[in-house]
């Protein structure tokens, strides 16, 4: 049996892809740096071998799946070429795999992971599903009818996919190290739209998506009355959200979701729209929505010592606003304390004022040093540049999170795409130690 070796197996897309192939009976192993990432947990649960990067990991009879964070000069890829082993980039491998199923690609600047997780869960109540979620979760069933995959626009990698359906949640400027501006981002999404085979489900409340041109039907969802699928009579409380779905001005069904914020309604509405297109009964949709548990690092809640700790991947001003809105809905009478770690220097520089504006929606703000990336390890900007734009904000160090104790029974929002979880872990240890004194 051919061994599938994943170079960069802990990546947010690579890890779930490795899980899927393992579940489908393939012999899977991989390599990465030795630092722990939450994306590796599901690999270890399956007993998948994770090796330190080393060119000696590579044998000529292997197929190498190469993570996009690593260029062609990575020692393992150099060795693979020398041996004549097959090398396939992550997005190309995934694109070929999706062709075997009724495929659903979830894309957009924000909300991809949450919507992918929700879509996979709801469809699985109807027919078997394989799925790849960007929170490090993958699952493969050989008899799957559907394949649901998160499709990232970064470096136009999603152009490797030709899905039956695409859900487009929004278009916004991000990844300033690659995209030149919003027009460049729009062009990428329009290129993607040309490759969809059956239908595009797009958020019509997004001004950019309203302009998308495609060779297949574009069905719109949103709050606005011009949408094909509209959410009306939205009722929010501390347990979740209820709303009516109206399809082209005709009442369809009332849905209840155990989620918070406008973005959660839109994500659910996109899922409902596709399910209706696939003739899935409303009662099945509602049943699956009701028992959905969420995805990793998306408003993940922990209660400790009377405090609420929220772990969230928000790393863009739009996402920070959405996370704060969710917290205000669920915890209307508690202080919100934002602990934010910017991710990449180029993004922080590009959106410096927007970050300041979005974070000002919290009652208290703590900022952590900027987290670089495999592609961008340093910059001239420092966290002090953001501190100066947010009145009353403070810098938080991982080795001393005691300033957070000055807030009683607050809601602590640990936000970022780097390793902000280490600040939460340190705070949890501190709370626990205080309780045992």
C-alpha positions as CSV (number, residue, x, y, z in Angstrom):
1,X,0.0,0.0,0.0
2,X,1.3,3.5,-0.9
3,X,2.1,5.6,2.1
4,X,0.6,9.1,2.2
5,X,3.2,11.4,3.9
6,X,1.9,14.8,4.9
7,X,4.7,17.4,5.0
8,X,3.2,20.0,7.5
9,X,0.6,17.6,8.9
10,X,-0.4,19.9,11.8
11,X,-1.7,22.6,9.4
12,X,-5.4,23.6,9.8
13,X,-6.3,22.0,6.5
14,X,-3.6,19.3,6.3
15,X,-4.5,17.7,9.6
16,X,-8.2,17.1,8.7
17,X,-7.2,15.9,5.2
18,X,-4.9,13.4,6.8
19,X,-7.7,12.3,9.1
20,X,-10.0,11.8,6.2
21,X,-7.6,9.6,4.3
22,X,-6.9,7.6,7.4
23,X,-10.6,7.0,7.9
24,X,-10.9,5.9,4.3
25,X,-8.3,3.1,4.9
26,X,-5.1,4.8,3.6
27,X,-1.7,4.4,5.3
28,X,-1.1,7.9,6.6
29,X,1.8,9.6,8.4
30,X,3.3,13.1,8.5
31,X,5.8,15.5,9.8
32,X,5.9,18.9,11.3
33,X,7.7,21.0,13.9
34,X,7.6,19.6,17.4
35,X,5.6,22.4,19.1
36,X,2.1,21.3,20.1
37,X,-0.8,22.7,18.1
38,X,-4.5,21.9,18.9
39,X,-4.8,20.7,15.2
40,X,-2.7,17.6,16.0
41,X,-5.0,16.2,18.7
42,X,-7.4,14.4,16.4
43,X,-4.4,12.9,14.5
44,X,-3.0,11.4,17.8
45,X,-6.5,10.1,18.7
46,X,-6.3,8.0,15.5
47,X,-2.8,6.8,16.1
48,X,-1.4,8.6,13.1
49,X,2.4,8.9,13.2
50,X,3.7,12.5,13.5
51,X,7.5,12.8,12.9
52,X,9.8,15.8,13.3
53,X,10.7,17.3,9.9
54,X,13.5,15.3,8.4
55,X,14.5,14.5,4.8
56,X,15.0,10.9,5.9
57,X,11.3,10.6,6.5
58,X,10.8,10.4,2.7
59,X,10.9,7.1,0.7
60,X,10.5,6.7,-3.0
61,X,7.3,4.7,-2.8
62,X,5.5,7.5,-0.9
63,X,3.0,10.1,-2.2
64,X,3.9,13.4,-0.5
65,X,1.1,15.8,0.3
66,X,2.8,19.1,0.7
67,X,1.4,21.8,3.0
68,X,1.1,25.3,1.4
69,X,3.1,26.9,4.2
70,X,6.3,25.2,2.9
71,X,8.0,26.1,-0.4
72,X,9.6,23.7,-2.8
73,X,13.0,24.1,-1.1
74,X,11.8,22.3,2.1
75,X,14.3,19.5,2.7
76,X,11.6,16.8,2.6
77,X,10.3,18.1,-0.8
78,X,13.8,18.3,-2.2
79,X,14.5,14.7,-1.1
80,X,11.2,13.6,-2.6
81,X,12.1,15.1,-6.0
82,X,15.6,13.4,-5.8
83,X,13.9,10.0,-5.2
84,X,11.3,10.5,-7.8
85,X,8.4,10.3,-5.3
86,X,5.1,11.8,-6.2
87,X,4.5,15.3,-4.7
88,X,1.0,16.8,-4.6
89,X,0.1,20.2,-3.1
90,X,-2.6,20.1,-0.4
91,X,-5.2,22.1,-2.4
92,X,-4.6,20.0,-5.6
93,X,-5.1,16.7,-3.7
94,X,-8.2,18.0,-2.0
95,X,-9.6,19.2,-5.3
96,X,-9.2,15.7,-6.9
97,X,-10.8,14.1,-3.8
98,X,-13.9,16.3,-3.9
99,X,-14.7,15.2,-7.4
100,X,-15.8,11.8,-6.1
101,X,-18.8,13.2,-4.2
102,X,-21.6,15.8,-4.2
103,X,-19.2,18.5,-3.1
104,X,-19.9,21.7,-1.1
105,X,-17.2,24.3,-0.8
106,X,-17.6,26.9,1.9
107,X,-15.7,30.1,1.2
108,X,-15.7,33.7,2.3
109,X,-13.4,36.1,4.2
110,X,-15.2,35.3,7.5
111,X,-17.4,32.5,8.8
112,X,-15.9,29.7,6.7
113,X,-15.1,27.3,9.6
114,X,-18.3,27.9,11.5
115,X,-20.4,27.4,8.4
116,X,-18.5,24.3,7.2
117,X,-19.0,22.6,10.6
118,X,-22.7,23.5,10.7
119,X,-23.2,22.4,7.0
120,X,-21.5,19.0,7.6
121,X,-23.5,18.4,10.7
122,X,-26.9,19.3,9.2
123,X,-26.3,17.3,5.9
124,X,-25.2,14.3,8.0
125,X,-28.7,14.0,9.4
126,X,-29.9,13.3,5.8
127,X,-27.1,11.3,4.0
128,X,-23.5,10.3,4.9
129,X,-21.0,13.1,4.8
130,X,-17.2,13.4,4.7
131,X,-15.9,16.8,5.8
132,X,-12.8,19.0,6.2
133,X,-13.1,21.8,8.7
134,X,-10.4,24.4,9.2
135,X,-10.4,23.9,13.0
136,X,-8.3,20.8,12.5
137,X,-11.3,18.4,12.2
138,X,-11.7,15.9,9.4
139,X,-13.9,12.8,8.9
140,X,-14.0,10.4,6.0
141,X,-16.7,7.9,5.1
142,X,-16.1,5.7,2.1
143,X,-19.9,5.6,1.4
144,X,-20.3,9.3,1.7
145,X,-22.8,11.1,-0.5
146,X,-21.6,14.6,0.3
147,X,-18.2,16.1,0.8
148,X,-18.1,19.4,2.6
149,X,-14.9,21.4,2.6
150,X,-13.6,24.7,3.8
151,X,-12.2,26.6,0.8
152,X,-9.6,29.3,1.6
153,X,-9.1,32.2,-0.8
154,X,-5.5,32.8,0.4
155,X,-3.2,32.8,-2.6
156,X,-6.2,31.7,-4.7
157,X,-5.8,28.1,-3.4
158,X,-9.6,27.6,-3.8
159,X,-9.2,27.7,-7.6
160,X,-8.0,24.1,-7.3
161,X,-11.7,23.2,-6.5
162,X,-14.6,22.6,-8.9
163,X,-17.4,22.0,-6.4
164,X,-21.0,21.2,-7.2
165,X,-22.1,23.9,-4.7
166,X,-20.3,26.9,-3.2
167,X,-21.5,28.9,-0.2
168,X,-20.0,32.3,-0.2
169,X,-20.4,34.0,3.2
170,X,-18.9,37.4,2.4
171,X,-16.0,39.2,0.6
172,X,-13.7,41.4,2.7
173,X,-10.1,42.5,2.4
174,X,-7.7,40.3,4.3
175,X,-4.4,38.6,3.8
176,X,-2.7,41.9,2.8
177,X,0.6,40.0,2.3
178,X,-1.0,38.6,-0.8
179,X,-4.0,40.5,-2.0
180,X,-3.5,44.0,-3.2
181,X,-6.9,45.2,-2.1
182,X,-10.6,44.5,-2.2
183,X,-10.8,44.5,-6.0
184,X,-8.2,41.8,-6.1
185,X,-10.1,39.7,-3.5
186,X,-13.3,40.1,-5.6
187,X,-11.6,38.9,-8.7
188,X,-10.5,35.8,-6.9
189,X,-14.0,35.0,-5.8
190,X,-15.3,35.7,-9.3
191,X,-12.8,33.3,-10.7
192,X,-14.0,30.7,-8.1
193,X,-17.6,31.3,-9.1
194,X,-16.8,30.3,-12.7
195,X,-15.8,26.8,-11.5
196,X,-19.0,25.9,-9.6
197,X,-21.1,23.2,-11.3
198,X,-24.6,23.4,-9.9
199,X,-25.4,26.5,-7.8
200,X,-23.8,29.3,-5.7
201,X,-25.4,30.2,-2.3
202,X,-24.3,33.7,-1.5
203,X,-25.0,36.2,1.2
204,X,-27.0,38.9,-0.5
205,X,-26.4,41.4,2.3
206,X,-22.8,41.6,1.2
207,X,-22.4,44.4,-1.4
208,X,-19.6,42.6,-3.2
209,X,-21.3,39.3,-3.5
210,X,-24.3,41.0,-5.1
211,X,-22.0,41.6,-8.1
212,X,-20.8,38.0,-8.6
213,X,-21.3,36.7,-12.1
214,X,-21.4,32.9,-12.6
215,X,-22.5,30.3,-15.3
216,X,-24.8,28.7,-12.7
217,X,-27.7,30.1,-10.6
218,X,-26.7,32.4,-7.7
219,X,-29.2,32.1,-4.8
220,X,-29.0,34.8,-2.2
221,X,-29.7,34.7,1.5
222,X,-29.7,37.4,4.2
223,X,-31.7,39.8,6.3
224,X,-32.6,42.1,3.4
225,X,-36.0,41.7,1.6
226,X,-34.4,41.4,-1.8
227,X,-32.8,38.0,-0.9
228,X,-34.3,34.7,-2.1
229,X,-34.0,33.3,1.4
230,X,-34.7,35.9,4.1
231,X,-34.5,35.7,7.9
232,X,-37.4,37.6,9.5
233,X,-38.8,38.1,13.0
234,X,-35.4,37.4,14.6
235,X,-35.7,36.9,18.4
236,X,-32.5,36.8,20.4
237,X,-32.1,35.7,24.0
238,X,-29.5,34.2,26.3
239,X,-30.3,30.6,25.1
240,X,-30.0,31.2,21.3
241,X,-31.8,32.7,18.4
242,X,-35.2,32.1,16.7
243,X,-36.1,33.3,13.2
244,X,-38.5,32.7,10.4
245,X,-37.2,31.8,6.9
246,X,-39.1,33.3,4.0
247,X,-38.3,32.0,0.5
248,X,-39.1,34.5,-2.2
249,X,-41.8,36.1,0.0
250,X,-43.4,32.8,1.0
251,X,-43.0,31.5,4.6
252,X,-41.0,28.3,4.8
253,X,-40.3,27.4,8.5
254,X,-39.4,28.8,11.9
255,X,-35.9,27.8,13.0
256,X,-34.2,27.9,16.4
257,X,-30.4,27.8,16.8
258,X,-28.3,27.5,20.0
259,X,-26.0,30.2,18.7
260,X,-25.6,34.0,19.1
261,X,-25.1,37.0,17.0
262,X,-26.3,38.1,13.5
263,X,-23.4,36.2,11.9
264,X,-24.7,33.0,13.4
265,X,-28.2,33.6,11.8
266,X,-26.5,34.2,8.4
267,X,-24.4,31.1,8.7
268,X,-27.5,29.0,9.5
269,X,-29.4,30.6,6.7
270,X,-26.8,29.7,4.2
271,X,-27.0,26.1,5.3
272,X,-30.8,26.1,5.2
273,X,-30.7,27.5,1.7
274,X,-28.5,24.7,0.4
275,X,-30.5,22.1,2.2
276,X,-33.7,23.4,0.6
277,X,-32.0,23.3,-2.8
278,X,-31.2,19.6,-2.0
279,X,-34.8,18.9,-0.9
280,X,-33.9,18.1,2.7
281,X,-37.0,18.3,4.9
282,X,-37.3,21.2,7.4
283,X,-37.7,19.0,10.4
284,X,-34.4,17.2,9.7
285,X,-32.7,20.6,9.3
286,X,-34.1,21.8,12.6
287,X,-33.2,18.6,14.4
288,X,-29.6,18.9,13.3
289,X,-29.4,22.7,14.1
290,X,-30.7,22.0,17.6
291,X,-28.0,19.5,18.6
292,X,-25.0,21.2,16.9
293,X,-22.1,21.5,19.3
294,X,-19.9,24.0,17.3
295,X,-16.3,23.8,16.1
296,X,-13.0,24.3,17.9
297,X,-11.9,27.8,18.8
298,X,-15.2,29.4,17.6
299,X,-16.8,30.9,20.7
300,X,-15.7,27.9,22.8
301,X,-16.9,28.5,26.3
302,X,-15.3,27.4,29.7
303,X,-16.7,28.3,33.1
304,X,-14.2,28.6,36.0
305,X,-14.5,30.2,39.4
306,X,-17.6,32.2,38.4
307,X,-15.8,33.5,35.3
308,X,-16.7,32.8,31.7
309,X,-13.7,32.2,29.4
310,X,-14.3,32.3,25.6
311,X,-11.7,30.9,23.2
312,X,-12.2,32.4,19.7
313,X,-10.3,32.5,16.4
314,X,-11.3,36.1,15.6
315,X,-8.3,37.8,14.0
316,X,-9.9,40.4,11.8
317,X,-11.8,43.5,12.9
318,X,-15.0,42.2,11.3
319,X,-14.7,38.9,13.3
320,X,-13.9,40.7,16.6
321,X,-17.1,42.8,16.2
322,X,-19.1,39.6,15.6
323,X,-17.6,37.8,18.6
324,X,-18.3,40.8,20.9
325,X,-21.9,40.9,19.6
326,X,-22.4,37.3,20.4
327,X,-21.1,37.8,23.9
328,X,-23.3,40.8,24.5
329,X,-26.3,38.6,23.5
330,X,-25.5,35.7,25.6
331,X,-24.1,37.6,28.7
332,X,-26.0,40.9,28.6
333,X,-25.3,41.8,32.3
334,X,-21.6,41.0,32.5
335,X,-18.4,42.9,31.7
336,X,-16.6,41.9,28.5
337,X,-12.8,41.7,28.8
338,X,-11.1,41.3,25.4
339,X,-7.6,39.7,25.3
340,X,-6.5,40.0,21.7
341,X,-3.3,38.8,20.0
342,X,-2.8,40.2,16.5
343,X,-1.9,37.7,13.9
344,X,0.8,38.8,11.3
345,X,2.5,42.1,11.0
346,X,1.0,43.0,7.6
347,X,-2.6,42.4,8.8
348,X,-2.0,44.5,12.0
349,X,-0.4,47.3,10.0
350,X,-3.1,47.3,7.4
351,X,-6.1,47.3,9.8
352,X,-4.5,49.1,12.8
353,X,-7.3,51.7,13.2
354,X,-10.0,49.1,12.4
355,X,-8.6,46.8,15.2
356,X,-8.7,49.7,17.6
357,X,-12.3,50.6,16.6
358,X,-13.6,47.0,16.9
359,X,-11.9,46.3,20.2
360,X,-13.4,49.4,21.7
361,X,-16.7,47.5,21.9
362,X,-15.3,45.6,24.9
363,X,-15.4,47.0,28.5
364,X,-11.7,46.3,29.0
365,X,-8.9,45.5,26.5
366,X,-5.7,43.6,27.0
367,X,-3.3,43.2,24.1
368,X,-0.7,40.5,23.5
369,X,2.5,40.8,21.4
370,X,2.0,40.4,17.6
371,X,2.1,36.7,16.5
372,X,4.0,36.2,13.3
373,X,3.6,33.3,10.9
374,X,5.7,30.8,9.0
375,X,5.8,33.2,6.1
376,X,6.3,36.4,8.1
377,X,8.3,36.2,11.4
378,X,9.0,39.9,12.1
379,X,8.0,43.5,11.3
380,X,8.7,47.1,12.3
381,X,5.3,47.4,14.0
382,X,4.9,46.6,17.7
383,X,1.9,46.0,19.9
384,X,2.5,49.4,21.4
385,X,1.3,51.0,18.2
386,X,-2.1,49.4,18.8
387,X,-2.1,50.2,22.6
388,X,-1.8,53.9,21.8
389,X,-5.0,53.8,19.7
390,X,-7.1,52.1,22.4
391,X,-7.7,54.2,25.5
392,X,-7.2,52.3,28.7
393,X,-5.8,49.2,27.0
394,X,-2.9,47.3,28.6
395,X,-0.2,44.9,27.3
396,X,-0.5,41.4,28.8
397,X,2.4,39.0,29.2
398,X,1.9,35.2,29.2
399,X,4.2,34.8,32.2
400,X,2.0,37.2,34.3
401,X,-1.7,37.3,33.6
402,X,-2.6,38.4,37.1
403,X,-4.0,41.8,35.9
404,X,-7.0,39.8,34.6
405,X,-7.9,39.0,38.2
406,X,-9.0,42.6,38.8
407,X,-12.3,41.9,37.0
408,X,-14.9,39.9,39.0
409,X,-17.1,37.3,37.2
410,X,-16.4,38.8,33.8
411,X,-16.6,37.3,30.4
412,X,-13.0,36.9,29.1
413,X,-12.7,36.8,25.3
414,X,-9.3,35.3,24.2
415,X,-9.2,36.2,20.5
416,X,-6.6,35.6,17.8
417,X,-5.2,33.1,15.2
418,X,-1.8,32.6,16.8
419,X,-1.1,31.0,20.2
420,X,-3.4,33.2,22.3
421,X,-4.6,30.0,24.0
422,X,-1.5,30.0,26.1
423,X,-2.8,33.2,27.8
424,X,-6.1,31.4,28.6
425,X,-4.3,28.4,29.9
426,X,-2.1,30.5,32.1
427,X,-5.3,32.4,33.4
428,X,-7.0,29.1,34.1
429,X,-4.1,27.9,36.2
430,X,-4.0,31.2,38.1
431,X,-7.8,31.0,38.9
432,X,-7.4,27.4,40.0
433,X,-4.4,28.2,42.2
434,X,-6.4,31.1,43.8
435,X,-9.3,28.7,44.6
436,X,-7.0,26.2,46.3
437,X,-5.3,28.8,48.5
